[in-house]
Amino acid sequence: MKFTRPGRLFALSSTLALGLAGQVASASPQPASSRIVQEPPTALLRGAPPEPGVSGQRLSADRQRTAGTRSEVFYELAVRYVDGKIHNPDTGTDDAVRLRAFQGEAVDPKIPYVAPKVELWPGETFRLTLRNELPADDPSCPASPDHDHNVPHCFNSTNIHTHGLWVSPAGNSDNVLLKIPPQTDFQYEFKVSADHPAGTFWYHPHLHGTTALQVSSGMAGPLIIRGDRLPRVEGDGTLIPGDIDTLLTAPNGRPLRERTLIFQQIAYACRDENGDIRTDADGKWLCNAGDVGGIERYDQFGVVPTNGTFPTLWSRSGRRTAINGLVEPYVVDARAGEVERWRFIHAGVRDSIRLSFRKLDPAQLPAIPGTSRQARERFIQKACTGQPLAQFAIAGDGLTRNAVSTRDATVFQPGYREDLLMVFPEPGTYCIVDETLRQEQSVNNESYPRELLGYVEVKGSTAGRAPEAVLRQTLETAAKVRMPRGAVRDRVLADLADGLKLSAFAPNTDIADHELSGERTLSFQIVLAPGQPPSFEVGKIDFSSGTPAPLESAPYDPEQMQRQLVLDAVEEWKLTSFSFGHPFHIHVNPFQILSVKDPEGREVSGAPIPDEDGIPSQYANMQGTWRDTVFVQEGHLITIRSRYRRYTGDFVLHCHILDHEDQGMMQNVRISLPGGGDTGMPDGHH
């Protein structure tokens, strides 16, 4: 028997699987191969610089390393226009697109808008040659050198930011103040320190004035730091944390299966003969036969004031969040009752996601999700009826937590990463659902119906045990096999028995009151003046009246050093937003979340407290965690602490709604030696 969903052909199995006693037979739909999620292609790094016309020595993914000897690894990544197709479930067709994209060896032509996965080890130096092959004739570059730098411009110039990586921001390292013009090659040198935490990071362009356009074209890729360091105890009894990777092994000794999933909002549009975005009768963006979609203007971002409301262009467009370059895809070959590591990266610009997994009722399999948000919401209500599965979070923004956080949904804001351990309790099809958020919890300041992101196909027999029991046994078995005998093993096993604690693997220690050497404040604000375009500003907070108020708020000025920090200082920051919500991101050093107070002064970063609609605060269980990006909800007061360690140089902090950043919601930051002073700014952001 066959049936059709928009853009896909499924075939129900004509035979039932045979198995052990108690196994559940499953007749699951088999997705077309073009709709199956693939891992981002792994960049094949080389062990020596390739000479002109000669390939360098290739290194395997599990390249051998010796104590005290760390290698240099090389890779070449091009930026060029790439022709491809993106599936549109609303029309059941594949839209032709032409977008800027990262291209390198091993790029999968079926998913050209997902950049290669880079895997590095602590102690390695990553020499990345970025080849900007975009056209030198760039009509988006202003003719006058005195142009407004907060008006997006120079879309064919670029650079690279390694988001969350703890490396130098200076020179040819993670220097986002560099500008690489078209038809220019540049070699980056990222020195990953020997004590760098293992975790999930990512890379993307970060040139002011073009960041949103390039990231929204799919120019983003995973950057994974691998680790094999076991926890150890020093002679004085001090515990030196190890890498969580060493604990994440199956009973057979092999690493747990990993999946790396990247959320993207690729905001392509087709235009009519007047250059206007082509739309259908409902206002959704439309591509006719022969059209080629692209992203060449910033009128594809932001908001459109309508009758006193501010709907975003992303919500009006009808475009859908993609997973690894595919819209509404299938993740396949999961096994019931087994633990898997899912690395999620929000590499998008214009969507907040509250992710859950729900079992799909097999009796509803012929149902069609539909083309409107409301129709897909009805499909979820009818077909995705299982209770949300438990999710076991072990890391946020690449940094291992002090304990596993168990939840039934995870909120992803732009820039966030979350590592989840998943156990699917029985075979069948599961819906990947974007659950409802309150309006103020979203980067778009809009409340949507639930959205269908994709499906997971799970094989095998019914597990027969609760997912948490499976997880606990898997980790305890790994600890007994992998951890050193004695104090380390005893500590890890005791922690797991005490609420699945992971303190032997958490790379950062809590910041105590006595460490603090200063305080700072930061606020986000959008200033709307009659007859003027909105001004996207960052400032400070004035507490003098007892109620937080904006202080010294202004749009980005590349000539000003707004934040002067001192190396090895430890400071506390208070963050708020006076206009909507904005993800705060600062480069180089991560921060610890101390407190989040809602507008009524209630602490909301502890245990989740659902509201009348069952939606908890997005900050639930964040207290004490370390991150590099956090959403600043309007009217909330967030207290964070950070250590400015090891690296000096100039970098930025900004809103990670990247079209806000491109239009001025950013500040320059400098870390100097004590008494270092102001040595001037490069001109890369002009």
C-alpha positions in Angstrom: 0.0 0.0 0.0 1.3 3.5 -0.9 0.3 7.0 0.0 1.6 10.4 -0.7 2.5 13.3 1.5 3.5 16.6 0.1 6.9 16.1 -1.6 7.4 12.6 -0.3 6.5 9.1 -1.3 6.2 6.5 1.5 5.7 2.8 1.3 4.3 0.8 4.2 6.1 -2.4 4.8 4.2 -5.4 3.5 5.7 -7.7 6.0 6.0 -7.6 9.7 9.4 -7.7 11.4 10.1 -10.9 13.2 12.0 -10.7 16.5 12.4 -11.9 20.0 9.6 -12.5 22.4 7.9 -9.3 23.4 9.1 -7.5 20.3 6.6 -5.1 18.8 5.9 -5.4 15.1 6.0 -2.0 13.4 4.7 -0.9 10.0 6.5 2.4 9.8 6.6 4.7 6.7 9.9 4.5 4.8 11.0 8.0 3.7 12.4 8.7 0.3 16.2 8.8 0.5 16.2 12.5 -0.4 14.4 13.3 2.8 16.7 11.4 5.2 18.9 13.5 7.5 22.6 13.0 6.8 25.4 13.9 9.1 27.1 17.1 7.9 30.1 15.9 5.9 33.3 15.7 7.9 36.1 18.0 6.8 39.1 15.7 5.9 41.9 17.6 7.6 45.4 17.3 6.3 48.6 16.8 8.3 50.9 19.0 6.2 50.3 22.1 4.1 49.5 21.1 0.5 52.0 22.5 -2.0 50.6 24.0 -5.2 49.1 21.2 -7.2 50.0 18.6 -4.6 47.7 17.1 -2.0 48.8 17.2 1.6 49.0 14.1 3.8 45.5 13.1 4.8 44.6 12.4 8.5 42.0 10.0 9.6 39.2 11.2 11.9 40.7 9.3 14.8 44.2 10.5 14.1 46.8 9.4 16.5 48.2 11.8 19.0 51.1 11.4 21.4 51.4 13.1 24.8 53.2 16.4 24.5 53.1 16.4 20.7 50.2 18.1 19.0 49.8 18.5 15.3 48.9 21.2 12.9 46.0 20.4 10.7 45.0 22.1 7.5 41.8 22.6 5.5 40.7 24.8 2.6 37.2 26.3 2.6 35.8 28.3 -0.4 33.0 30.8 -0.4 31.1 30.9 -3.7 27.7 31.0 -5.2 26.2 27.5 -5.4 23.1 26.5 -7.3 20.8 24.0 -5.5 17.3 23.1 -4.5 15.3 23.5 -1.2 12.2 21.5 -0.6 9.0 23.5 -0.1 6.3 21.3 1.6 3.7 24.0 1.0 3.9 23.5 -2.7 5.2 19.9 -2.8 8.1 21.1 -5.1 11.8 21.8 -4.8 12.5 25.5 -5.2 15.6 26.4 -7.3 18.0 28.6 -5.3 21.3 30.3 -5.8 23.0 31.1 -2.5 26.4 31.9 -1.1 27.8 28.8 0.5 30.9 27.3 2.1 32.4 24.7 -0.2 35.2 22.3 0.7 36.4 18.8 0.2 33.7 16.2 1.1 30.8 18.7 0.8 27.6 16.7 0.1 26.1 18.1 -3.1 22.7 17.0 -2.0 22.9 19.5 1.0 25.1 22.2 -0.3 24.0 24.8 2.3 25.4 22.8 5.3 29.1 23.5 5.8 31.5 20.6 6.6 31.9 19.4 10.2 35.3 20.3 11.6 36.6 17.9 14.3 39.6 19.1 16.4 41.5 17.9 19.4 42.8 20.0 22.3 46.4 21.0 21.6 46.0 21.1 17.8 46.5 24.2 15.6 43.8 24.5 12.9 45.1 26.3 9.8 42.1 27.2 7.8 42.6 28.8 4.4 39.4 30.7 3.5 39.1 31.4 -0.2 36.6 34.1 -1.0 35.6 33.3 -4.6 32.6 35.6 -4.7 32.4 38.2 -7.5 34.6 41.3 -7.0 31.9 43.4 -8.6 29.7 43.9 -5.5 26.9 46.4 -6.0 26.0 46.3 -2.3 29.2 48.1 -1.4 28.6 51.8 -0.8 30.4 54.3 -3.0 31.3 56.7 -0.2 33.7 55.8 2.6 31.6 57.9 4.9 28.6 55.5 4.6 26.5 54.4 7.6 28.2 51.3 8.8 25.0 50.1 10.4 23.2 49.8 7.0 24.0 46.3 5.7 26.5 46.4 2.9 29.3 44.6 1.0 27.6 41.2 0.9 30.5 39.5 -1.0 33.0 40.3 1.7 33.3 37.8 4.6 35.3 36.3 7.5 35.0 33.5 10.0 34.0 33.3 13.7 34.4 30.1 15.7 31.4 30.5 17.9 32.1 29.5 21.5 35.7 28.4 20.9 38.1 29.6 23.7 40.9 30.9 21.4 42.6 34.2 20.8 40.6 37.0 19.2 43.6 38.7 17.7 45.7 38.6 14.5 44.7 35.7 12.2 42.9 33.8 14.9 39.2 34.3 15.8 39.4 38.0 14.7 35.9 39.1 13.5 37.2 42.6 12.8 39.0 41.3 9.7 37.4 41.8 6.3 38.2 39.4 3.6 37.2 41.0 0.2 36.1 39.0 -2.8 38.8 37.1 -4.8 41.1 37.0 -1.7 42.6 34.1 0.2 43.4 34.2 3.9 44.8 31.6 6.3 43.4 31.5 9.8 45.4 30.0 12.6 43.2 28.7 15.5 45.4 27.4 18.3 43.2 25.1 20.4 44.8 25.0 23.8 45.7 21.7 25.4 43.1 22.4 28.2 40.3 23.4 25.9 37.0 21.7 26.9 35.6 19.0 24.6 32.2 20.0 23.3 29.9 21.2 20.5 30.7 24.6 18.9 30.1 26.0 15.4 31.5 28.4 12.9 30.0 31.1 10.7 30.7 34.4 9.0 30.8 37.5 11.2 31.5 40.6 9.1 29.4 43.5 10.4 26.9 44.4 7.7 26.6 41.0 6.1 26.4 38.4 8.9 22.7 37.7 8.8 22.6 37.5 5.0 25.4 35.0 4.8 24.3 32.8 7.8 20.8 32.8 6.5 22.2 31.4 3.2 23.4 28.3 5.1 27.0 29.5 5.7 27.4 27.6 9.0 28.9 24.4 10.1 29.6 22.3 13.3 32.9 22.6 15.1 33.4 19.6 17.4 36.2 19.5 20.0 36.9 15.9 20.7 38.4 14.7 24.1 39.9 11.6 25.6 41.1 13.0 28.9 40.0 11.0 31.9 39.3 12.7 35.2 42.2 12.5 37.7 42.9 13.3 41.3 46.0 15.3 42.2 48.2 14.5 45.2 46.4 17.0 47.3 43.0 15.5 46.5 42.0 18.1 43.9 39.9 16.6 41.1 40.9 17.6 37.6 37.9 17.2 35.3 38.0 14.9 32.3 36.1 15.0 29.0 32.5 13.8 29.0 33.3 11.9 25.8 35.1 9.3 28.0 31.9 8.5 29.8 29.6 8.3 26.8 30.3 4.7 25.8 28.0 1.8 25.1 28.3 -1.5 27.0 30.3 -2.9 24.1 32.9 -0.2 24.8 32.2 1.8 21.6 31.2 5.5 21.8 27.5 6.2 21.9 26.0 6.9 18.5 26.1 10.6 17.7 23.9 12.8 15.6 24.8 16.4 14.8 21.7 18.4 13.8 21.8 22.0 12.7 18.7 24.2 12.7 18.7 26.8 9.9 16.3 29.4 8.6 17.3 29.9 5.0 15.3 33.0 4.0 15.4 32.7 0.2 13.0 34.7 -1.9 12.0 34.9 -5.6 11.3 38.3 -7.1 9.1 39.7 -9.8 10.1 42.0 -12.7 9.9 45.0 -10.3 12.3 43.4 -7.8 9.5 42.8 -5.3 9.3 39.5 -3.4 6.8 37.2 -5.2 4.0 36.1 -2.9 0.8 34.0 -3.2 -2.7 35.1 -2.3 -2.0 34.4 1.4 1.2 36.5 1.4 3.6 33.6 1.5 6.7 33.9 -0.5 6.3 32.1 -3.8 8.7 30.7 -6.4 7.3 30.0 -9.9 8.7 27.6 -12.4 11.8 29.1 -13.8 12.4 31.4 -10.7 15.6 31.1 -8.8 15.5 32.1 -5.1 18.2 34.1 -3.4 19.1 36.4 -0.5 20.4 39.7 -1.8 18.7 42.3 0.3 17.8 42.9 3.9 14.2 43.4 3.1 14.0 39.6 3.7 14.6 40.2 7.4 13.0 42.2 10.2 9.4 43.2 10.8 6.5 44.7 8.8 4.3 46.9 11.0 0.7 46.0 10.3 -2.3 47.6 12.0 -0.3 48.3 15.2 1.4 44.8 15.2 4.8 43.9 14.2 4.8 40.5 12.3 8.2 39.3 11.2 9.0 38.7 7.6 10.1 35.2 8.6 6.7 34.3 9.9 4.9 35.9 6.9 7.2 34.1 4.4 6.0 30.6 5.1 9.6 29.4 5.0 10.4 26.5 7.4 13.2 25.7 9.7 15.5 23.1 8.1 17.5 20.4 9.8 20.8 19.7 8.2 19.6 21.5 5.1 16.4 19.5 4.7 12.8 20.7 5.4 10.6 18.3 7.4 13.1 15.4 7.1 13.4 11.9 8.7 16.1 10.9 11.2 16.5 7.1 10.7 18.0 4.0 12.2 17.6 4.9 15.9 17.3 1.7 18.1 14.7 1.4 20.8 16.2 1.2 24.3 19.7 2.5 23.3 21.3 5.8 24.4 22.3 8.2 21.7 24.1 11.6 21.9 22.3 14.3 19.9 24.3 17.5 19.3 21.9 20.3 18.4 23.2 23.6 16.9 20.8 26.6 16.4 22.6 28.2 13.4 19.5 30.2 12.3 18.6 33.8 12.6 14.8 34.1 13.0 13.2 31.3 14.9 13.0 30.3 18.6 12.4 26.6 19.0 11.0 24.6 21.9 11.8 21.1 20.9 10.0 17.9 21.9 9.8 14.3 20.7 6.3 12.7 20.6 5.3 9.3 19.4 3.2 9.3 16.2 0.0 7.3 16.3 0.4 4.7 13.6 -3.3 4.7 12.9 -2.9 8.3 11.7 0.0 7.6 9.3 -2.0 8.4 6.1 -2.7 11.9 7.5 -1.2 14.8 5.6 0.4 17.6 7.8 -1.0 20.3 5.5 0.5 23.5 4.2 -0.5 26.2 6.8 0.7 26.6 10.3 -2.8 25.9 11.6 -3.1 22.7 9.4 0.2 21.4 10.8 -0.9 22.2 14.3 -4.1 20.1 13.7 -1.9 17.3 12.3 0.2 17.3 15.5 -2.9 17.3 17.7 -4.3 14.4 15.7 -1.3 12.3 15.0 1.6 13.2 17.3 -0.3 12.2 20.4 2.4 10.5 22.5 3.6 12.2 25.7 6.8 14.1 25.2 9.8 11.9 25.7 12.3 12.6 28.4 15.4 14.5 27.3 18.6 14.3 29.2 20.8 17.4 28.7 24.5 17.0 29.5 25.9 20.2 28.0 24.8 23.7 27.0 26.8 25.8 24.5 29.4 23.0 24.4 30.1 23.1 28.1 29.3 20.0 30.2 26.8 20.6 33.0 27.4 19.7 36.6 24.5 17.3 36.4 22.1 15.9 33.8 19.1 18.1 33.3 16.0 16.1 32.7 13.2 17.8 30.8 10.5 17.1 28.2 11.3 20.1 25.9 14.4 22.1 25.2 14.4 25.8 24.2 16.8 26.8 21.4 17.5 30.4 20.7 19.8 31.6 17.8 23.4 30.6 18.7 22.5 28.0 21.3 23.8 24.5 21.4 22.5 21.6 23.5 23.9 18.1 23.9 21.0 15.7 24.7 21.1 12.0 25.5 18.0 10.4 24.0 16.5 7.0 24.7 13.5 6.1 22.5 11.5 3.6 24.6 9.9 1.6 21.7 10.0 1.3 17.9 7.9 3.4 15.6 7.7 6.9 14.2 8.3 10.0 16.4 7.4 13.6 15.6 10.0 16.3 16.2 7.8 19.1 17.3 8.4 22.8 17.9 6.1 23.4 20.8 4.4 26.7 21.6 6.3 29.5 23.2 4.8 32.6 24.8 5.2 35.7 22.6 7.8 37.3 24.8 9.9 34.1 24.8 10.5 34.3 21.1 13.1 36.2 19.1 10.2 37.2 16.8 8.0 38.4 19.7 5.3 36.3 18.2 3.4 33.3 19.5 3.0 30.5 16.9 1.0 27.3 16.8 3.1 24.2 17.2 5.2 23.4 14.2 6.3 20.0 12.8 10.1 20.0 12.2 10.5 16.3 11.2 10.4 12.7 12.2 12.5 10.0 13.8 12.3 6.4 12.7 13.1 4.0 15.6 13.6 0.2 15.1 14.1 -2.7 17.4 12.0 -4.1 20.2 10.2 -2.5 23.1 12.8 -1.5 25.7 10.7 -2.6 28.6 12.5 -0.1 30.9 12.1 3.6 31.6 14.6 5.8 29.6 16.2 7.1 32.8 16.9 3.6 34.0 18.5 2.7 30.6 20.6 5.9 30.8 21.7 5.4 34.4 22.8 1.8 33.7 24.6 2.8 30.5 26.6 5.5 32.3 27.3 3.4 35.4 28.6 0.6 33.2 30.8 3.0 31.3 32.2 4.4 34.5 33.1 0.9 35.8 34.8 0.1 32.5 36.4 3.4 31.5 37.2 5.3 34.7 40.5 4.8 36.6 40.2 2.5 39.6 40.1 4.1 43.0 39.1 7.6 43.9 38.1 8.7 40.4 35.8 5.8 39.7 34.3 6.0 43.2 33.6 9.7 42.7 32.0 9.2 39.3 29.8 6.4 40.4 28.7 8.2 43.6 27.9 11.3 41.5 25.7 9.2 39.1 23.9 7.7 42.0 23.3 11.2 43.4 21.0 12.7 40.7 23.2 11.9 37.7 25.8 14.5 38.6 28.6 15.1 36.2 31.0 17.1 38.3 34.0 15.0 37.3 33.5 16.3 33.7 32.4 19.9 34.1 35.3 22.1 32.8 34.4 25.3 34.7 34.3 26.0 38.5 31.7 28.2 40.1 32.6 31.9 40.5 32.5 32.8 44.2 31.7 36.2 45.6 35.3 36.7 46.9 36.7 36.4 43.3 34.7 39.4 42.0 36.7 42.4 41.0 34.1 44.5 39.3 30.5 45.0 38.1 29.0 45.9 34.7 25.5 46.3 33.2 24.2 45.9 29.7 20.9 46.6 28.0 19.3 46.1 24.6 17.0 48.6 23.1 15.2 49.4 19.8 14.5 53.1 19.5 11.5 53.9 17.3 11.3 57.6 16.3 8.5 58.9 14.1 9.6 59.0 10.5 12.9 57.3 11.2 14.2 53.8 10.7 14.5 51.9 14.0 17.8 52.3 15.9 19.3 49.0 17.3 21.2 49.9 20.4 23.3 48.5 23.2 23.8 50.4 26.4 24.0 50.2 30.2 21.3 50.1 33.0 20.5 52.9 35.3 19.4 51.6 38.7 19.3 55.0 40.5 15.5 55.3 40.5 15.1 51.8 41.8 13.6 50.7 38.5 16.0 49.7 35.7 16.2 52.4 32.9 18.3 52.8 29.8 21.7 54.5 30.2 24.2 55.6 27.5 22.4 53.5 24.8 23.7 53.9 21.2 24.1 51.9 18.0 27.4 50.3 17.1 30.3 52.7 16.5 33.4 50.9 15.0 35.7 53.7 16.2 34.7 53.4 19.8 35.9 50.8 22.4 32.7 50.5 24.5 34.0 47.8 26.9 37.5 47.9 28.4 38.2 44.7 30.3 41.4 43.6 32.2 43.0 40.3 31.8 42.3 37.9 34.8 39.6 40.2 36.2 36.4 38.4 37.4 33.3 40.5 36.9 29.5 40.3 37.4 27.2 41.6 34.7 23.5 42.5 34.9 21.6 42.2 31.6 18.2 43.3 30.6 16.2 44.3 27.5 13.9 47.3 27.2 12.5 46.4 23.8 11.5 42.8 23.0 13.9 39.9 23.6 17.5 39.5 22.3 20.1 36.7 22.6 23.2 38.1 24.2 26.5 36.6 22.9 30.0 37.6 23.9 33.1 36.2 22.3 36.2 34.5 23.8 35.2 33.8 27.5 32.0 32.0 28.6 29.9 33.2 31.5 28.1 31.5 34.4 24.4 32.3 35.0 23.9 33.3 38.6 20.3 34.4 38.6 17.3 35.3 36.3 14.5 37.5 37.8 11.2 38.0 36.0 9.6 41.5 36.0 7.9 40.6 39.3 11.3 39.8 40.9 10.8 36.1 41.0 13.7 33.7 40.4 13.0 31.7 37.3 16.3 29.9 36.6 15.8 27.1 39.1 13.3 24.2 38.9 10.7 24.7 36.2 7.4 26.3 37.3 4.9 26.0 34.4 2.3 28.7 33.8 -1.4 28.2 33.3 -0.7 26.9 29.8 1.9 24.5 31.0 4.8 26.5 29.5 7.7 26.9 32.0 10.2 29.8 31.9 12.9 29.3 29.2 15.5 29.8 32.0 14.4 26.7 34.0 17.4 24.7 35.3 19.9 27.3 33.9 21.1 28.6 37.3 24.8 27.8 37.8 25.3 26.7 34.2 28.0 28.1 31.9 27.1 29.5 28.4 28.3 31.9 25.8 24.8 32.9 24.6 21.7 33.6 26.6 18.3 35.1 25.5 17.5 38.3 27.4 13.7 38.4 27.7 12.2 41.9 27.9 11.9 43.0 31.5 13.9 40.2 33.0 17.1 40.9 34.9 19.9 38.3 34.3 23.0 38.2 36.5 26.1 36.5 35.0 29.7 36.2 36.0 32.8 35.8 33.9 36.6 35.3 34.1 38.7 37.1 31.5 41.3 34.4 31.1 44.5 34.0 29.0 43.6 36.0 25.9 44.0 39.7 25.2 42.7 41.5 22.1 39.7 43.1 20.5 36.4 41.4 19.8 32.6 42.1 20.2 29.5 41.4 22.1 26.1 41.6 20.3 22.6 40.4 19.8 22.4 37.1 18.0 19.4 38.1 16.0 22.0 38.7 13.3 20.1 41.3 11.3 19.9 43.3 14.6 23.7 42.9 15.0 24.2 44.1 11.4 22.1 47.2 12.0 23.9 48.3 15.2 23.1 46.0 18.2 26.8 45.4 19.0 29.7 46.8 21.0 33.5 46.5 20.8 35.2 44.8 23.6 38.9 44.8 24.5 40.8 42.7 27.0 44.1 44.3 28.0 46.9 43.7 30.5 46.5 46.0 33.5 47.4 49.5 32.3 47.3 48.4 28.7 45.3 51.3 27.5 43.7 51.9 24.1 45.8 51.1 21.1 43.2 51.8 18.4 40.9 49.7 16.3 41.3 48.0 12.9 39.1 49.3 10.1 37.6 45.9 9.1 34.0 46.9 10.1 33.8 50.1 8.0 
